[in-house]
Amino acid sequence: MDEKLREQVALFKFSVIGTLISGELAHGELSKSIRELSQRRYEIPNSGRTHIGAGTIRDWLAAYRKGGYEALKPKNRSDAGKARVIRPELAERLVSLKKDHPKMGVNTMFRELGRENFMQPHEVSPASVYRLFMRSDLKPHESKTGKEQRRFVHRFPNDCWQSDVMHGDYIKDGPDSRARKTYLIAFLDDASRLIVGAQFFFSEATVNIKTVLREAVLTYGVPSRLYLDNGRNFCADDLRIACAAMRTALIHTTPYYPEGKGKIERFFRTVRSSFLPCLKIITSLKDLNHCFELWLQNDYNRAPHEGIAGDTPMNTFLRNADSHIRRLPPHVDPAELFTRKESRRVAKDGTFRVNNLLYQTEEHLIGKRIEILFDVDDPTRKVKVYHADTFVHATYPIDFNANAVAKRKEI
């Protein structure tokens, strides 16, 4: 880099930190000012980027305080004009890793090789590794749809949640079971990139989507919008019922257009590149979810994210949480979030049917019309009975074997 360009870069850095160098700002005010600066758009010399991370601004400020204006100038490489060479054994190992794990990211490779003491920190740059892969015909996969892409981001936490399903690896759920395919169901907060709910299952059925969504709502509050895939499992009536109860707008994506859910698709790529390749021996679905939860909370939700100016998803979410988190309405029981209400007439024998199962109710309701509340995916098949807007009792499918041996009242 010539001296003129170094001067331009230093002047640009100085213009960014100019309001911070007085030293009169308190710690809280300094952090707020840096955060505001990181959210602006810039024309950065010698770069195509338009945003600067908060951590980078802190580094510039620290460098200026230590070395003055000259410290803001980029340092020329001591080996300028010479191609930096990756050790042959390291290059061979990197190429081997890429071939064995095509979706593994370069930074994940660095962490793995660092744990094995195979390479030193900052021994080689990501750009050098990308060039190595290009020379080895290991080109990254690019998705081209031909559609215009317009980036968007919602302003506050819980303004909008995205959700989708990622097809995972095959695992065994016990030593003697056969390997089965896993599915990762995830919900992402658009504004903060926080993963508010995610879990692996052996099925992508609606019942599992409901499990993750209920836990996410109880933990992080109610979203104003749900932006869901257009698959049958995301279009179930139970999800519409829950959104109506929560006063949440339900939006479905355009079919065959995954770019519409770019943020959660990007998260899935991170799972494939940073989590799955680092898994050791998984002996059960419970074991997989335990490892995933640890990675999610420690390595993703609390790690700097480029999409939010270098802040972490958890910090970004919590910063505005107090004023923008909406909880379930008082009249909505979380256990009944996905329940549907239907009408039935009680038969002469005091029974009624739900999903081809026979239920018993109280004698005084014979011949009368009742309202029933039930969740089609409740494994207990519990049904709540109401008459004239008054709760009567909860009932379960008739156990004919128990009825056969039950003692009758003598008349």
Beta strands, then each sheet from edge to edge (+ up, - down):
strand 1: 161-172
strand 2: 179-189
strand 3: 195-201
strand 4: 225-228
strand 5: 249-252
strand 6: 340-345
strand 7: 351-354
strand 8: 357-360
strand 9: 369-374
strand 10: 383-387
strand 11: 390-395
sheet 1: 3+ 2- 1+ 4+ 5+
sheet 2: 6+ 9- 10+ 11-
sheet 3: 7+ 8-
end
